Amino acid sequence: MLLYRYKNDRLKYSTGESIHPSQWDATTQLARTDQKNRKDREPYLVINAQLARYRSTLNRVLAQLSLADLAPTVEEVRLYLDKEFKKRPTKPENDQLKMVTFFEFAEQFLNDCKAGKQLTSANRRYSDAMVKSFRTMINHLIAFQQVYPKRIDFDAFTMVFYEKFKKHLTANNYSLNTIGNLIKNLKIILKRAHRDGITDNEIFRHEDFKKIQEEVETIYLNEEDLQKLYELDLSTKPRLDLIRDTFLIGCYTGLRFSDFIQLSPQNLIRELRGHILTVFTKKTGAKVSIPVSLKVMAILAKYDYQTPRVITNQKFNEYLKELAKLAGLTELVQTARTQGGVRVTRTLQKWELVTTHTARRSFATNAYKAGVSTIDIMKMTGHKTETSFMKYIKVSSEETAIRLLGHSFFSDSAIKVVR
């Protein structure tokens, strides 16, 4: 029997299954499946599957009632359980509950993210950028609905859908990483809907229903590039002066844009041999501590040790390219990525590729080249795994080869001819 209690009422609902008491596990509320013979286990596995179906249905009904602002009374729940299991016809006048569709849930999820009611797996609010990316994903699905033969709802998400959606996006000339991010965001919403009991579709767990991605060549600014920016005379360009100063703080500390634009005197700790910046990062909440160089101290002193509030990330990137071009960062860089299913190679000047995230990559790469240990750099950047950290190290194969020319392994004395 399924038992459901609401306030002082109790619903006792038959599942239609029966079992000998000796085969029932009262602790797990499931049939025992420890029989040695597979044939003997089979009927109990079937019973457990049916009980799981009833549990899942009850959770879904309760979630739907909650979203529809209806009280989950015993009679209300019985009515919709009957409808779900077709035990008796439901009268139209009693059919108050309209099952929430995928798009309705997605819109509600989006609104809850904005209001802080939906939190990440780390129990933190979704960033504005993440909310915007959810909106983009939903819009892509709405557009895909115009060409997809089946109505897109929770039951439509299958591996067939996954493949067709990827092909649709590829045909519309989206890059492989953009497609991967859209799928990642779809998986987040499907997982949340399953957790909330809205659907029992678990396609998001399928090993092939995955985010696709490729490593794209990105740049870093070496010490010479940073010095050019630092020495650039911007006395007549206060707008770019502010952008330059704020960006260099990121380049010399490894902080993300969301962190290096909101530093205050409270982040600065005086130590015996200098100063240390201590920040609880906005994205992950991790605490990082970074030694402060003289250049960073000079920049912070210029603004009374509090970075001025700046424009949006998008506008910052626009001005940053203008700044980098003015500083003469014109070195040619070859990049490649998969777009529209085709590998596209482009040659651009370095200034065209500079973004706020270049600061973090520059810090990690320059520290690595200077001989700072990987573990120490990870402590400062807040990376948890070496795999994710190494994506930030942008030392080219040519730079590595030049650095190793002086290594004893490659010296003439180390080469022996074996006959």
C-alpha positions as CSV (number, residue, x, y, z in Angstrom):
1,M,0.0,0.0,0.0
2,L,1.1,3.6,-0.6
3,L,0.5,5.8,2.4
4,Y,0.3,9.6,2.1
5,R,-0.4,12.0,4.9
6,Y,-1.5,15.6,4.7
7,K,-2.2,17.4,7.9
8,N,-4.6,15.2,9.8
9,D,-5.7,13.1,6.8
10,R,-4.2,9.9,5.5
11,L,-4.5,8.3,2.0
12,K,-4.1,4.5,1.8
13,Y,-3.7,3.7,-1.8
14,S,-3.4,0.2,-3.3
15,T,-0.5,-0.5,-5.6
16,G,-2.1,-3.8,-6.7
17,E,1.0,-5.7,-5.6
18,S,1.2,-8.3,-2.9
19,I,4.0,-10.2,-1.3
20,H,4.6,-12.8,1.5
21,P,5.7,-10.9,4.7
22,S,8.9,-13.0,4.8
23,Q,10.0,-11.5,1.5
24,W,9.4,-7.8,2.6
25,D,12.2,-5.6,3.9
26,A,10.5,-3.2,6.3
27,T,13.6,-1.0,6.5
28,T,14.0,-0.2,2.8
29,Q,10.2,-0.6,2.1
30,L,11.1,-2.9,-0.8
31,A,10.9,-6.5,-1.7
32,R,13.9,-8.5,-0.8
33,T,16.1,-9.4,-3.8
34,D,18.7,-11.6,-2.1
35,Q,17.4,-14.8,-3.6
36,K,20.2,-16.9,-5.0
37,N,18.4,-18.0,-8.1
38,R,17.8,-15.3,-10.7
39,K,14.5,-16.8,-11.7
40,D,13.4,-16.6,-8.1
41,R,14.5,-12.9,-7.9
42,E,12.7,-11.8,-11.0
43,P,9.1,-11.3,-9.6
44,Y,10.5,-9.3,-6.7
45,L,12.5,-7.1,-9.0
46,V,9.2,-6.5,-10.9
47,I,7.4,-5.6,-7.7
48,N,10.2,-3.1,-6.8
49,A,10.0,-1.5,-10.2
50,Q,6.2,-1.0,-9.8
51,L,6.6,0.5,-6.4
52,A,9.2,2.9,-7.7
53,R,6.7,3.9,-10.4
54,Y,4.1,4.7,-7.7
55,R,6.7,6.7,-5.6
56,S,7.8,8.6,-8.7
57,T,4.2,9.4,-9.7
58,L,3.3,10.6,-6.3
59,N,6.3,12.9,-6.2
60,R,5.4,14.2,-9.6
61,V,1.8,14.9,-8.7
62,L,2.8,16.7,-5.5
63,A,5.3,18.8,-7.5
64,Q,2.6,19.7,-10.1
65,L,0.1,20.6,-7.4
66,S,2.7,22.9,-5.8
67,L,3.5,24.6,-9.1
68,A,-0.2,25.0,-9.8
69,D,-0.7,26.5,-6.3
70,L,-3.2,23.8,-5.3
71,A,-3.3,22.3,-1.8
72,P,-2.0,18.7,-1.9
73,T,-5.0,17.3,0.0
74,V,-5.6,13.6,0.3
75,E,-8.6,13.8,-2.0
76,E,-6.7,15.9,-4.6
77,V,-3.8,13.5,-4.6
78,R,-6.2,10.5,-4.9
79,L,-7.9,12.1,-7.8
80,Y,-4.7,12.5,-9.8
81,L,-3.3,9.1,-8.8
82,D,-6.5,7.6,-10.2
83,K,-6.0,9.6,-13.4
84,E,-2.3,8.6,-13.7
85,F,-3.0,4.9,-13.2
86,K,-6.3,5.0,-15.0
87,K,-8.2,3.5,-12.2
88,R,-11.4,5.4,-13.0
89,P,-12.2,8.3,-15.4
90,T,-11.6,11.8,-14.1
91,K,-14.5,14.2,-14.5
92,P,-13.6,17.3,-16.5
93,E,-14.9,19.6,-13.8
94,N,-12.4,18.0,-11.4
95,D,-9.5,18.3,-13.7
96,Q,-7.9,21.4,-12.2
97,L,-4.3,20.2,-12.5
98,K,-2.6,20.9,-15.8
99,M,0.6,19.0,-16.0
100,V,3.5,21.4,-16.4
101,T,5.3,21.2,-19.8
102,F,9.0,21.4,-20.3
103,F,8.9,25.0,-21.5
104,E,6.7,26.1,-18.6
105,F,9.1,24.4,-16.2
106,A,12.1,26.0,-17.9
107,E,10.6,29.5,-17.7
108,Q,9.8,28.9,-14.0
109,F,13.3,27.6,-13.4
110,L,14.7,30.7,-15.1
111,N,12.6,33.1,-13.0
112,D,13.6,31.2,-9.8
113,C,17.3,31.5,-10.8
114,K,16.9,35.3,-11.1
115,A,15.1,35.4,-7.7
116,G,17.6,33.3,-6.0
117,K,15.1,30.4,-5.4
118,Q,17.1,28.0,-7.6
119,L,20.6,27.4,-6.4
120,T,23.6,25.6,-7.9
121,S,24.8,22.2,-6.7
122,A,27.2,24.2,-4.4
123,N,24.2,26.0,-2.9
124,R,25.1,29.3,-4.5
125,R,23.0,31.7,-6.6
126,Y,23.3,31.4,-10.4
127,S,25.3,34.3,-11.8
128,D,23.7,36.8,-14.2
129,A,25.8,35.3,-17.0
130,M,24.5,31.8,-16.3
131,V,20.9,32.9,-16.2
132,K,21.5,34.6,-19.6
133,S,23.0,31.3,-21.0
134,F,19.9,29.4,-19.8
135,R,17.7,31.9,-21.7
136,T,19.8,31.4,-24.8
137,M,19.4,27.6,-24.5
138,I,15.6,27.9,-24.1
139,N,15.4,30.2,-27.2
140,H,17.4,27.7,-29.2
141,L,14.9,24.9,-28.3
142,I,12.0,27.1,-29.2
143,A,13.5,27.7,-32.6
144,F,14.3,24.0,-33.0
145,Q,10.6,23.2,-32.2
146,Q,9.7,24.8,-35.6
147,V,11.6,22.1,-37.5
148,Y,11.4,19.1,-35.1
149,P,8.5,16.8,-36.0
150,K,7.7,15.9,-32.4
151,R,6.4,18.2,-29.7
152,I,9.3,19.1,-27.4
153,D,8.3,18.0,-23.9
154,F,9.9,15.9,-21.2
155,D,9.3,12.7,-23.0
156,A,10.8,14.0,-26.2
157,F,14.3,14.1,-24.8
158,T,16.0,11.0,-26.1
159,M,19.2,10.1,-27.9
160,V,17.4,10.7,-31.2
161,F,16.5,14.2,-30.1
162,Y,20.1,14.8,-28.9
163,E,21.6,13.9,-32.3
164,K,19.0,15.9,-34.3
165,F,19.5,18.9,-32.0
166,K,23.3,18.8,-32.5
167,K,22.9,18.5,-36.3
168,H,20.4,21.4,-36.3
169,L,22.9,23.7,-34.4
170,T,25.8,22.6,-36.6
171,A,23.8,23.3,-39.7
172,N,23.2,26.8,-38.3
173,N,27.0,27.4,-38.2
174,Y,27.4,27.2,-34.4
175,S,30.8,26.3,-33.0
176,L,31.3,22.9,-31.3
177,N,31.9,24.5,-27.9
178,T,28.7,26.7,-28.2
179,I,26.7,23.5,-28.9
180,G,28.3,21.8,-25.9
181,N,27.4,24.6,-23.6
182,L,23.7,24.5,-24.8
183,I,23.6,20.8,-24.1
184,K,25.2,21.3,-20.7
185,N,22.5,23.8,-19.7
186,L,19.7,21.6,-21.0
187,K,21.1,18.8,-18.8
188,I,21.0,21.1,-15.7
189,I,17.3,21.9,-16.3
190,L,16.4,18.2,-17.0
191,K,18.2,17.1,-13.9
192,R,16.5,19.7,-11.7
193,A,13.1,18.7,-13.2
194,H,13.7,15.1,-12.3
195,R,14.8,16.0,-8.8
196,D,11.7,18.0,-8.3
197,G,9.5,15.1,-9.4
198,I,8.3,16.8,-12.6
199,T,9.5,14.0,-14.9
200,D,10.9,10.5,-14.6
201,N,13.0,10.9,-17.8
202,E,16.6,10.3,-16.9
203,I,18.2,10.7,-20.3
204,F,20.5,13.4,-18.8
205,R,22.3,10.5,-17.1
206,H,23.1,8.7,-20.4
207,E,26.8,8.6,-21.0
208,D,26.3,9.7,-24.6
209,F,23.9,12.6,-23.8
210,K,26.9,14.7,-23.0
211,K,28.5,18.1,-23.4
212,I,30.8,18.1,-26.4
213,Q,33.8,20.4,-26.4
214,E,37.2,21.0,-27.9
215,E,40.2,22.9,-26.8
216,V,40.5,26.2,-28.6
217,E,43.7,28.1,-29.0
218,T,43.6,31.1,-26.6
219,I,46.2,33.6,-25.9
220,Y,48.1,35.0,-22.8
221,L,50.0,38.2,-22.4
222,N,53.7,37.6,-21.6
223,E,55.7,39.9,-19.3
224,E,56.8,42.1,-22.3
225,D,53.1,42.6,-23.3
226,L,52.1,43.5,-19.8
227,Q,55.0,45.9,-19.5
228,K,53.8,47.7,-22.7
229,L,50.4,48.1,-21.1
230,Y,51.8,49.2,-17.8
231,E,54.0,51.9,-19.4
232,L,51.4,53.2,-21.9
233,D,50.7,56.9,-21.4
234,L,46.9,57.2,-21.1
235,S,46.9,60.6,-19.3
236,T,44.6,61.9,-22.1
237,K,42.4,58.8,-22.1
238,P,41.0,58.3,-18.6
239,R,38.5,55.8,-19.8
240,L,41.2,53.4,-21.1
241,D,43.4,54.3,-18.1
242,L,40.8,52.8,-15.8
243,I,40.4,49.7,-18.0
244,R,44.2,49.2,-18.2
245,D,44.7,49.5,-14.4
246,T,41.8,47.1,-13.6
247,F,42.9,44.6,-16.2
248,L,46.5,44.6,-15.0
249,I,45.4,43.8,-11.4
250,G,43.8,40.6,-12.9
251,C,47.0,39.8,-14.9
252,Y,49.2,40.1,-11.8
253,T,46.8,38.3,-9.3
254,G,45.0,35.6,-11.4
255,L,41.6,36.7,-10.1
256,R,38.5,36.4,-12.2
257,F,36.8,39.5,-13.6
258,S,34.0,39.2,-11.1
259,D,36.7,39.3,-8.3
260,F,39.3,41.8,-9.5
261,I,36.6,44.5,-10.1
262,Q,35.5,44.6,-6.5
263,L,38.6,44.6,-4.4
264,S,38.6,46.8,-1.2
265,P,41.1,47.6,1.5
266,Q,39.6,44.7,3.6
267,N,41.1,42.3,1.0
268,L,44.6,43.6,1.7
269,I,46.6,42.0,4.5
270,R,49.9,43.4,5.7
271,E,52.6,40.9,6.2
272,L,56.3,41.1,7.3
273,R,57.7,41.1,3.8
274,G,54.8,42.8,1.9
275,H,51.1,42.5,1.3
276,I,48.8,39.6,0.5
277,L,45.4,39.8,-1.2
278,T,42.8,37.5,0.4
279,V,39.6,37.0,-1.5
280,F,36.6,34.7,-1.2
281,T,35.9,34.1,-4.9
282,K,32.5,35.0,-6.2
283,K,32.1,32.0,-8.5
284,T,33.1,29.2,-6.2
285,G,33.3,30.7,-2.7
286,A,36.9,29.4,-2.4
287,K,39.3,31.5,-0.4
288,V,42.5,32.4,-2.3
289,S,45.5,34.3,-1.1
290,I,47.9,36.0,-3.5
291,P,51.2,37.9,-2.9
292,V,50.9,41.5,-4.1
293,S,53.6,42.8,-6.5
294,L,54.8,46.3,-6.3
295,K,53.0,47.1,-9.6
296,V,49.7,46.0,-8.1
297,M,50.3,48.0,-5.0
298,A,51.0,51.1,-7.1
299,I,47.8,50.6,-9.0
300,L,45.7,50.0,-5.9
301,A,47.2,53.0,-4.2
302,K,46.1,55.1,-7.1
303,Y,42.5,54.2,-6.3
304,D,42.9,54.3,-2.5
305,Y,43.2,50.5,-2.4
306,Q,39.7,49.9,-3.8
307,T,39.2,49.0,-7.4
308,P,36.7,51.4,-9.0
309,R,33.4,49.9,-10.2
310,V,33.7,49.4,-13.9
311,I,31.4,48.7,-16.8
312,T,29.9,45.3,-17.9
313,N,32.1,42.5,-18.9
314,Q,31.0,42.9,-22.5
315,K,31.8,46.6,-22.7
316,F,35.1,46.0,-20.8
317,N,36.1,43.5,-23.5
318,E,35.3,46.1,-26.2
319,Y,37.5,48.7,-24.6
320,L,40.2,46.2,-23.8
321,K,40.7,45.4,-27.4
322,E,41.1,49.1,-28.1
323,L,43.6,49.4,-25.3
324,A,45.6,46.4,-26.5
325,K,45.8,47.7,-30.1
326,L,47.0,51.1,-28.8
327,A,49.7,49.3,-26.9
328,G,50.9,47.7,-30.1
329,L,50.0,44.0,-29.3
330,T,50.0,43.2,-33.0
331,E,51.7,39.8,-33.0
332,L,50.0,37.4,-35.4
333,V,48.3,34.4,-33.7
334,Q,46.7,31.4,-35.5
335,T,43.5,30.0,-34.0
336,A,41.4,27.1,-34.9
337,R,37.9,25.8,-33.9
338,T,35.2,23.7,-35.3
339,Q,32.3,25.8,-36.6
340,G,29.3,24.4,-38.6
341,G,31.0,21.0,-38.5
342,V,34.1,22.4,-40.3
343,R,37.6,23.0,-38.8
344,V,38.2,26.8,-39.3
345,T,41.6,28.3,-39.0
346,R,42.1,32.1,-38.6
347,T,45.1,34.3,-38.3
348,L,44.5,37.4,-36.1
349,Q,46.5,40.0,-34.3
350,K,46.9,39.4,-30.6
351,W,44.9,42.5,-29.6
352,E,41.8,41.1,-31.3
353,L,41.8,38.1,-29.0
354,V,42.3,39.8,-25.7
355,T,39.4,39.4,-23.2
356,T,39.0,39.8,-19.4
357,H,39.7,36.1,-19.0
358,T,43.1,36.6,-20.7
359,A,44.2,38.1,-17.4
360,R,43.8,34.9,-15.5
361,R,45.5,32.8,-18.2
362,S,48.4,35.3,-18.3
363,F,48.9,35.1,-14.5
364,A,48.9,31.3,-14.5
365,T,51.2,31.0,-17.6
366,N,53.7,33.6,-16.5
367,A,54.0,32.1,-13.0
368,Y,54.5,28.7,-14.6
369,K,57.2,30.0,-16.9
370,A,58.9,31.7,-13.9
371,G,59.2,28.3,-12.2
372,V,56.4,28.7,-9.6
373,S,55.2,25.2,-8.7
374,T,51.9,24.0,-10.2
375,I,50.5,23.3,-6.7
376,D,51.3,26.9,-5.5
377,I,49.7,28.5,-8.6
378,M,46.6,26.3,-8.1
379,K,46.4,27.6,-4.5
380,M,46.3,31.1,-5.8
381,T,43.9,30.6,-8.7
382,G,41.6,28.3,-6.7
383,H,41.7,25.4,-9.1
384,K,40.9,22.0,-7.6
385,T,42.3,19.7,-10.2
386,E,45.5,19.8,-12.2
387,T,43.5,18.9,-15.3
388,S,41.4,22.0,-15.2
389,F,44.4,24.2,-14.2
390,M,46.6,23.0,-17.1
391,K,44.0,24.4,-19.6
392,Y,45.2,27.8,-18.4
393,I,48.8,27.2,-19.2
394,K,49.3,28.6,-22.7
395,V,53.0,27.9,-23.4
396,S,53.4,27.1,-27.0
397,S,55.4,24.1,-28.3
398,E,58.0,26.6,-29.7
399,E,58.4,28.3,-26.3
400,T,58.9,24.9,-24.7
401,A,61.5,23.9,-27.3
402,I,63.4,27.1,-26.9
403,R,63.4,26.8,-23.1
404,L,64.7,23.2,-23.3
405,L,67.5,24.0,-25.6
406,G,69.7,24.6,-22.6
407,H,68.7,21.4,-20.8
408,S,71.5,18.9,-20.3
409,F,69.4,16.2,-22.0
410,F,69.7,18.1,-25.3
411,S,73.3,19.2,-24.9
412,D,76.0,17.6,-27.1
413,S,77.6,16.0,-24.1
414,A,74.5,14.1,-23.3
415,I,74.3,12.5,-26.8
416,K,76.0,9.2,-27.1
417,V,76.4,7.1,-30.2
418,V,75.5,3.5,-29.7
419,R,77.1,1.1,-32.2
